Amino acid sequence: MTGGLLRRLVGVASGPELTAALVLLTGYAGMLVTALLPATGAFAVAAVLSYAGDHYLHRRGSYLLVRMGKARVGLTVRFLVRQLLLVLLLARTDWAGETVFYAAIVGFLACYGLQAPHTALIMTLRRKRRLPIATRNIDLSTLPVPDGPPRWLTHRAVEKVLHTEVPMFAGLVLAVAADTAAFGYAGTAVSVGLVLLYLVALLPFLRAKRLPPPKEQTLEWFDGWLRTHRPTVALYFSGSKDSAYQVNMWLDTMAGLDARPLVILRERSILTRLATTTVPVVCVPSAVDLMNMDLSMLRVGLYPANVGKNLHLLRVPTMKHVFIGHGDSDKIASINPYAKAYDEVWTAGRAGRDRYALADVGVRDEDIVEVGRPQLAPITPATGVPAGRIPTVLYAPTWEGWTDEPGNTSLLLAGENIIRRLLAAERPVRVLYKPHPFTGSRNPEAGAVHQRIVAMMQQAGAERAADPRWAEAAKETAAERERAQARLRAMAEQGGAGTVLAAAWDDASVSRDAMTPADQAAGEERRRAEWNEAYWSARGWWEHRVITGPEPLLFDCFNESDALVSDISSVVSDFIASGKPYAVTDSAALGAEEFRRQNTAVRAAVILDNDAAGLDELLQAVHAPDTDPLTAARGELKHYLLGPDEPTSLSRFDSAVRVLAERAEARNAAQGIVETAAAAAVPAAADAPLRPVPAQEG
C-alpha cells in the first residue's frame, strides 16, 4: 500500500520505474557528495547510476519525466547539472588551473552550441517530410516518396545528441583518476566529433531528391486517386486522440460493406491510434485542402460524432449525409438538435426513433432508419458462471460530461459505494473496474474519486491474495498463469511502440508503406485474440482488476463478466445484447419510477441509488439466474433497443447505405450534376498530370 502511494506521488506506474527514479536521484546526490570530498571512483559510480536511471525512465516513457520537465529539471538541464558536477570534481582535485580544464569547458560549450543546428535540422526534416495528407491502405507507389533518414538518426534524437557527451565525461573522469590529461583531451575531441558527424549524417536528407513531393503535387495526385478508385461511401471523423475508439468501432462495419468505402480523418493523432483495417484511410488536417478535393464520386457520408468540423464535408451537395453516432443511449447527446443537419439519422432500433420523437428537436420520423448495431457482433450471450468459480461484476462508469448535472456519471456520488459493496459482498465476486477514458478530463474531483477507487481495489486485491480461501485455486492455476504472463511479455516485445514513434516522425514514409493486406489484418486479429486470452489467463479468476488502458476492449470485458454496473450511456445499451443482468445508478435521485420513465435502457435494470443499496438484487440474479425476475424483460428490451436478430445488423446497415446512395445518384441526375471524373478523361496513371479541381462555392 505504501509503495503504491509512493508511486502515485512520484508519478511512476510500476515498481521498476520507482526504482529507476530512486537510482537517478541517488546518482545525482552521490555525484555532489563525491565531488566535494573528492572521491573520483565513487563519483564515476554515481554518474553511471544517473545515466542508467535516466535512460530506463526514457525507455519506459515514464510520466515522471513530464513532471520533471514542469519542475525545470528536464533532460537538457539534467545533463547540464551532471557536467557542472564534473567541473566541481575537477576543481576539487586541483585540475582547475590545467589546460585540459579549459578544454573541457570549451568542449561542453561546443557540444551545446552544435545542438541548436542539430535540433533545427531535425525539425526542418520532420516538417518537410510531412505530406498535406496522411494515408493508410492507399498505394502511393506512383507518388515519389523517397526514404527518409534511418530511424537510428531520428528516434529520440535529442536524447542521443546529449549522450555524445559520454566520451568527454568518461575521459575527464579517467584523466583525474589516472592523473593523465591525455584522456580528457581525447574524450573531448571524440564528443565534439560525434556531434559533427551526427549533423553531417542528417544533411544529405535535405536535398530535394530526398524529400517528398510538394503540397500541390501531392494533393493533385490524391485527386487522381479519388477519380480512379472512386469510393462511394465515406466514414468521416474528427476528435481528440482519446476519442479514437469512436471511429475504431465502425472500421469492421466499413470493411464489410458492398460499397467502396473510404475513411476520412481530420487529426493525425487519431490516425496513429487507428485500429487495424484494410479500408483506405486518408487524414486531411487542413479544411481548405479538404474542401478543394474532388469528392464528387462519394454518395454517402457517415458521421460517428457531432463536431464542428463535420461542416467541411456536409457542404458537399452531391452526397447524402448520415449521423450514425458512436453509441445508442438515453444520454442527451443521442437527441442532439445538431442531427437536423443530416439527411438521415440511423438508430439501432425502435427506441432511437421514439427518443427523437419525444425530444422534438426537429429530426423528422421519415428521416430515421433503424439499422441495428453491427459493432455488437463480438458480444457473446450469457452462458452462466463456470463451475467452481465466482461471478465477475464489471463496473464501467461513464465520464463526468461537459456539464455538472449529477446524472452524468455515478462515479462522483456513488462510485466508491458501489465498489465498496461489491468488494465486501457476503457471497464473493470478482470486480472489474473500467472507467471511461475521459474520466477526470474536465472535473478533477472525478479523477480524485477514480484514484481512491483504484486504491480500494488494490487493497482488496492484496487482502484476497492473503486469504486462505483462494490459496488452493492460486496453487492449481500457478503454472497456467505463469505461461500466460510469459506470452504477454513475448507479445509486448514483438509489438512495441516503434511503429507509433516512427509514424509520429516520418509521416511520408509511413503513409507510403502503410498497407494492410487482408491476410495481415486477419493475422493481427488472431494475435489480438491471443493477447486477450493471455490477459485474462495471466491473473486468477478470483482476482480483482483495474482496467484503464485501451485493451482489453470494453466488449472483451463484457464477455468476461456476468453482470454490469454502469450509468446512462451506450455501455448499458450495448451490454443488453448479452442478455446478462445489469444495474444502472440513478445518480440524480429521480426515483426508480421516474428514472425508468425517462431512460429506456433501464427498464430491465436493477436501479441503484447513490448508496448502492440495491446491489444485493443484482448479486442475487448473478448467483441464482433461475430466480432473476428481469430475464424476460431484458429480452424484450434488447429487441426494442437493438432491433431484430434477423436479418443481421450488418445486412440492414449495408442495405441502408445502398438505398441512400441510389437516392443521391437520382438527386444528382435530376439536378444535371455530372462527376468531374465523368466530364474529363481519367488519366491512364495516377501520377499523370491532372487538372486542378476548383473549390466548391459555399
Secondary structure, 3 states (H helix, E strand, C coil): CHHHHHHHHHCCCCHHHHHHHHHHHHHHHHHHHHHHCCCHHHHHHHHHHHHHHHHHHHHHCCCHHHHHHHCCCCHHHHHHHHHHHHHHHHHHCCCCCCHHHHHHHHHHHHHHHHHHHHHHHHHHHHHHCCCCCEEECCCCCCCCCCCCCCHHHHCCHHHHHHHHHHHHHHHHHHHHHHCCHHHHHHHHHHHHHHHHHHHHHHHHHHCHHHCCCCHHHHHHHHHHHHHHHCCCEEEEECCCHHHHHHHHCCHHHHHCCCCCEEEEECCHHHHCCCCCCCCCEEECCCHHHHHCCCCCCCCEEEECCCCHHHHHHHCCCCCEEEECCCCCCCCHHHHCHHHHHCCEEEECCHHHHHHHHHHCCCCCHHHEEECCCHHHCCCCCCCCCCCCCCCEEEEECCCCCCCCCCCCCCCCCCHHHHHHHHHCCCCCCEEEECCCCCCCCCCHHHHHHHHHHHHHHHHHHHHHHHCHHHHHHHHHHHHHHHHHHHHHHHHHHHHCCHHHHHHHHCHHHHHHHCCCCHHHHHHHHHHHHHHHHHHHHCCCCCCCEECCCCCCCHHHHHHHCCEEEECCCHHHHHHHHHCCCEEEECCCCCCHHHHHHHCHHHCCCEEECCCCCCHHHHHHHHHCHHHCCCHHHHHHHHHHHHCCCCCCHHHHHHHHHHHHHHHHHHHHHHHCCCCHHHHCCCCCCCCCCCCCCCCCCC
